[in-house]
Amino acid sequence: MSTAPALSKNVAEIAQIVGGQAEGDTAQVLAGVAGLADAGPQDISFLGNMKYLAAAASTRAGCVLLPVSARQVACAAKARIFVEDPQYAFSQVLALIESQRPKPAPVLDPKAHIHYQARLGVGVSVGAFTVVERGALVGEGTEISAQCYIGENVRIGRRCLIYPQVTIRDNCIVGDRCILHPGVVVGADGFGFSTDRKTGQHRKIPQIGNVVIEDDVEIGANSTIDRGTVGSTSIAAGTKIDNLVQIGHNCRIGRGCILVAQAGIAGSTAVGDRVILGGQVGVAGHLRIGDGAQIAAQSGIMSDVDKGQVLFGSPARPHREAFKLQALYGRLPEMHAALKDIRRKLGLVDKGSSQTPEV
């Protein structure tokens, strides 16, 4: 049985909320949410990937959200709701539960330090041991948790959620409805050094720019976005950044991008709109990645990427070519043995030699 807060909606009501078509016991009241394997008779679950068909066929869930294309799929639930996107419909149910949770009243904790020249909008909360420096401006309804640092002249928009131990350094800008998870650092110095060719000494280049984050951006835990050397590092509206992502100075990230965990982007690279970078993708500096490009996990990007390209590998190649090469790598021993045999038959190799001449 799910441990989530009570849902207390029947199947017909949920179908109306998610815009789906209900079948079966539509009067059944559901109390919670759970995955297909863990759901009980009062839970709602969803089938978002056809590889879980067996789980749907044996689930104990009271109701399952199914794709419209899966009307003939075996499902043990007493009720079913057919929708275009089961995962999104499930997220709507989760949002309904989330909205029922009691929200504490806004509070300025007495243990917080808020500079008298900072300006806070109506309904702003500031947690214990947080520091808000001179000239900072925080929009209405924003929640700043405990142990955060908001630097001088920072601008934070409305209804943002800033989790504990977030640092936003001086002069950086955060738009409306942004979410910054624990440990995020916005506006650390870019990794800029000038190396003396005679002595090898690395001399720091002052980083006097800032970071500009537009509306509806979410940044995962312990991710870092460096300030520009001059000018701005920018993250456009609607982009979602996973945990442990590094974005270097003066990068420009487009709208609606997805940057998955441990991706790293070196300085002055421009990423277009709706780009997807898989986990541990590394992008060299001063590159251009076109709109809609998709880079598979652990790929290394060393040159510009055209609009809509799908790449894989290190260095990254078009994904079909890369997968063919991966398949060939596993056959190299037998191919090498076959080549040796051909050379022997052609008399190109001394039969008594244990060495294979270069080809």
N, C-alpha and C positions, 0 to 999 in steps of 0.2 A: 504494500500500500504506500502511496506517495506521502512524503512528509511535507509537501508544499502546502501553503495556506489554502483554506477551503475555497472551492470554486462556486458551489451552490447554484448551478445553472443546469437546466435540462438540455437534452440533445437538440431540440428544436430551437431553443434560445441561442445556443452556441452556433448552430448553422446560420442563423440570421446575422450574428455578429461577424462571422468569417465569410459570409456571402456564398455559402455552399448549399448543396442539396442533401437532405438527411433521408436515410432509409433505416428501417428496423424500428426498434423501441425508442421513438423520439421523445417519449415522456420521461424517460429515465433521467434522474438527477445525478449529475456528476460532481464529485467533491475535490478531485485533484488531477494532477498531470504526472506522467511517467513515461519512460521508454517502453517499447513493445514487450521486451522480455520481463520487465519489472512491474508492469501495470497490473492493477487489481480491478475488480468489477465496478468500482466507482471512479476509475481514472479514465482520462482521455489521452490517447497517444496518436502517433502519426507514422505513415509510411512515406519517407522522403527519398528512399533509394531502393531500387528493385532487388538488390542483393539481400534484402531483409524480408523477402516474401515468406520464407519459412517461419520467421518470427511472427509475421502477421497472421499466418494460418493457425498458429498455436497460442496466440496472445490471450491473456485473461482480461484485457482491457474492456471496459464497458462500451467504449466508443473509439473508433479509429478514424482519423482524417486520411483520406485516400485521394490520389490523383484521379481526375475525371477519366483518364485513359485506362484505369485499373478496375473497371466495374466487374469484370469477370474474375478478379483475383480472389483466391480463397482467404477469408478473414473470419476468425472465430468470434469477433466482437458482436454483441447483440445489436449494436447500432453503428452506422457508418455515415460519414459526411464526405461527399465528393466535392473537391475544390481544385482549382487550377494549380495551386502551389501549396501542398500540404505543410511544408516547413514554415512558410510565411503565415499560414493560417494558425499553426501551432504557436508561433510567436505572438499572434494576436490574443490567443488565450492566456499566454504567460503575461502579456501586458495588462490584461484584465485583472489577473491575480495581483500583479504588482501594484495596480492602482488602488486596491483595497487595503493595502498595508497602511497603517496609521503613520502620518508624517509629523515629526516633531516640529514645534513652532520655531521660527527663526530665532537664533540667539547669537549674541556677541559674547563669547566666553571671556570672563574677567581675566583669565590667564593669557589671553592673546594680547599682542602688542600691535595697536593700530595707530599709525602716525596721525596727528591731528590735522594734517593737510591731505590725508587720503579721503576719498569720497566713496561712500557705499550707498547703493540704491536701496529702495524699499524691499524689505524681506530678505536681505542678505544675511547669511549665517557665517560666522568665523569661529573655528574650533580652537581648543586650548593649545597654547604655545606656538600658534601661527603668528608670523610677522607680516604686516602690511606696511610697506614703506611710503615715504612722502610722495605725494602726487599720484598715487595709484587710484584708479577708477574702476569700481566693480559694479556691474549692472544689476538690476533688480532680480530678486529671486535666486541669485547664484549661491551655491553652498560651497564654502571653503573649509575642508576638514582640518583636523589637528596637525600640527607640526609642519605646516606649509610655509614657504617663503615667497612673498609677492614683492618684487623689487620696485625701485623708484620708477614712477611714470608708466607703470604697466597698465594696460587697458584690458579688462575682462568683460565680456558681454553679458547678456541676460540669460538667466536660467541655465547656467553652466554647473557642472558637478566636478569639483576639484577634490580628489581623494587625498588621504594622508601622505605627507612627505613629498609633495610635489613642489618643485622649484620653478618659478617663472622669473627670470632675471630682468633687469631694468630695461625699460623702453619696448618690451615685447607686447604684442597684441594678440588677444584671443577673442574670437567672435562669439556669436550667440549659440546657446544649446550645445556647447562642446563638453566632452567628457575626458578628463585626464586621470588616468588610473595611478595607483600608488607608485611613487618613485620616479615619475616622469620629470625630466629636466628640459626646460625650454629656454634657450638662450645662453647655454654655456659657450665659452670661446670656441671658435672654429680651430681646427688643427692646422694652424698656419705658421710656418717657420721659413726663414731664409738661411740657407746654409753657406757659410763662408768657405769658398773653394780652397783657400790656403790653409785654414786651420781645422776645417771640418766642424766648426762650432755651429750649432743651430740657434739662430737668433729669432726670438718671438716677434711675430707681426701683430700689432694691435688689432683687435677685432671690435670695431666700433659700430657695426650694423645692428640689426635686430632680427626677430622672427615675427612673421605675420601668419596667424592661423585663422582661416575664415570659418563661417558658420557650419555647425553640424559635423564637426570633425571629432573623431574619437581616437585617443592615443593610449596604447596598452602600457602595462606596468614596466617600469625601468627602461622605457624608450627615451632617446635623447635627440633633440633637434638643435643643432648648433646655430648661433647667430652669424649673420653675414660679416665678412671682413669689412666691407662697406655695403650699403644697401641692405636688402632683406633676404633671408631664407623664407620661403613661402609655402604654405600648405593650403590648397584651394578647397572650396566647400565640399562637404560630403565624403571626404576621404577617410578611410578607416585604417588605422595603423595598429598592428599587433604588438605583443610584448617584445622587448629587447631589440628594437629596430633602431639603427643609427642613421641619421640624415645629416650630411655634412654641410658646411657653410655655403651659403649662396645657392643651394639647390632650390629648384622650383618644382613642386609636386602638383599635378593637375587635379581636376575635379573627379570625384567618384572613384579614386584609386583604392586598391587593396594591397597593402604591404604586409606580408606575413612574417612571423617571428624570425628574428635574427638576420633579416635582410639588412644590408649595409649599402649606403649610397655615398660615394665620395663627392667632394665639393664641386660646385658649379655645374652639376648635371641637371638637365631639364627633363622631367617626366611628364608626358602628355596626360590627357584625360582618360579615365577608365582603364588605366594600366593595372595589371596584376603582376606582382612580384612574389613568387613562392618563397617558402622558408629557406633561409641561408643563401639567398641570391646575393651576389656581390656585384656592384656596379662601379666601374672606374669613373674618374672625374672628368668633367668637361664634355660629357656625352649628351646625346639627344635620343630620347626614347619616344617613339611616336604614339599617337592616340590608339588605345585599344590593344596594345601589345600585351602578350602573355609570356612570362618567363618562368619556366618550371624550376622546382626546388633545386638548390645547390648549383645553379648555373652561374657562370662567370661572364659578365658582359664587359667586353674590352673595346667595343666600337659602337657607333650609332645603330639604333634599331628602327626599322621602318614601321610605319603605321600598320597595325593589325598583325604584325609578325608573331609567330608562336615559336619560341626558342627553347632549347634544352642543351645542357652540357657545359663543359669548361675547357676551352672557351666555348661559348654558346654557339649552336648551329641551329638551322631550321629543324624542328622537332622530329620530323619523319626521317631526315638524314641522320640525326643523332641516334635515334632508336635503331636504325639499320646498323650503324657502326657499333653500338652496344651489343647487338646480336652477333656481329662478326668477331668481336673481341673474344668471346667465349670459344670460338672455333679456331683461334690462332694456332694452338698446339697441333691439331690435326692437319691444318693447312700447311704448317711448317714441315710436318713429317711427310706430307704428300709432295711438297716441293723438293725435299731432299731425295725422295725416291725417284722423282722425274729426272733430277740432275744426275743421279747415279746411273739410271738407265741410258741417259744420253752421253755417258762417259765424261761428265764435267766434274765429277768428284772422285778422288782416289778411294777405291773400295776399302782400303785399310785405314783411311783417315777417320778420326773421331770428330774432326772439325768440319763445319759447313762453310764453304767459301762464301764471301759476300756476293750478293746478286745485284 
